[in-house]
Amino acid sequence: MKSRTTRFAAIAAASLLSASVFAQAQKLKVGLMLPYSGTYAALGTAIENGFRLYLTEQGGRIGGREVEFFKVDDEREPA
């Protein structure tokens, strides 16, 4: 019976340790490829603002990680 308790304690300690290591991980990189110029520029800006609002409501983090943004203007071209 003691070995089960010892194993359970070891598993619990390992899971807590891995959770704290994960929380200190690198920034989460988020790329936004949206129309920032031309006819649909307002739509691209609105989508970005909505995402940033969500992020602010979540305390500026996703999954416990800080977020780093990259913006790319798709210039309304499918390629």
C-alpha positions as CSV (number, residue, x, y, z in Angstrom):
1,M,0.0,0.0,0.0
2,K,2.9,2.4,0.8
3,S,4.3,2.0,-2.7
4,R,1.0,3.2,-4.3
5,T,1.1,6.3,-2.1
6,T,4.7,7.0,-2.9
7,R,4.0,6.6,-6.7
8,F,1.0,8.9,-6.4
9,A,3.1,11.5,-4.6
10,A,5.8,11.3,-7.2
11,I,3.3,11.7,-10.1
12,A,1.7,14.6,-8.4
13,A,5.0,16.4,-7.8
14,A,6.1,15.8,-11.3
15,S,2.9,17.2,-12.8
16,L,3.1,20.3,-10.6
17,L,6.8,20.8,-11.6
18,S,6.0,20.5,-15.3
19,A,3.1,23.0,-15.0
20,S,5.3,25.6,-13.4
21,V,8.0,25.0,-16.1
22,F,5.3,25.4,-18.8
23,A,4.1,28.6,-17.3
24,Q,7.6,30.1,-17.6
25,A,7.9,29.1,-21.3
26,Q,8.8,31.5,-24.1
27,K,6.3,34.0,-25.5
28,L,3.5,32.6,-27.7
29,K,3.9,34.0,-31.2
30,V,0.7,34.9,-33.0
31,G,0.7,35.9,-36.6
32,L,-2.2,38.0,-38.0
33,M,-2.4,37.9,-41.8
34,L,-5.2,40.3,-42.5
35,P,-6.1,43.1,-45.0
36,Y,-4.6,46.2,-43.6
37,S,-4.7,48.2,-46.9
38,G,-7.3,48.7,-49.7
39,T,-11.0,48.1,-49.6
40,Y,-11.0,45.7,-46.7
41,A,-8.6,47.6,-44.4
42,A,-11.3,48.4,-41.9
43,L,-12.2,44.8,-41.6
44,G,-8.6,43.7,-40.9
45,T,-8.3,46.4,-38.2
46,A,-11.6,45.4,-36.6
47,I,-10.5,41.7,-36.5
48,E,-7.2,42.7,-34.9
49,N,-8.9,45.0,-32.3
50,G,-11.3,42.2,-31.4
51,F,-8.5,39.7,-30.8
52,R,-6.6,42.3,-28.7
53,L,-9.7,42.9,-26.7
54,Y,-10.1,39.2,-26.0
55,L,-6.5,39.0,-25.0
56,T,-6.9,42.0,-22.6
57,E,-9.9,40.3,-21.0
58,Q,-7.7,37.1,-20.5
59,G,-5.1,39.1,-18.6
60,G,-2.8,39.5,-21.6
61,R,-1.9,35.9,-21.8
62,I,-3.0,32.8,-23.6
63,G,-2.4,29.5,-21.9
64,G,-0.4,31.3,-19.3
65,R,2.1,32.6,-21.8
66,E,2.7,36.2,-23.0
67,V,1.8,36.9,-26.6
68,E,4.0,38.4,-29.2
69,F,2.2,39.7,-32.4
70,F,3.3,39.7,-36.0
71,K,1.2,41.6,-38.5
72,V,1.2,40.9,-42.3
73,D,-0.9,42.8,-44.8
74,D,-2.3,40.2,-47.2
75,E,-3.0,43.1,-49.7
76,R,-6.2,41.3,-50.7
77,E,-4.4,38.6,-52.7
78,P,-5.2,34.9,-52.1
79,A,-1.6,33.7,-52.6
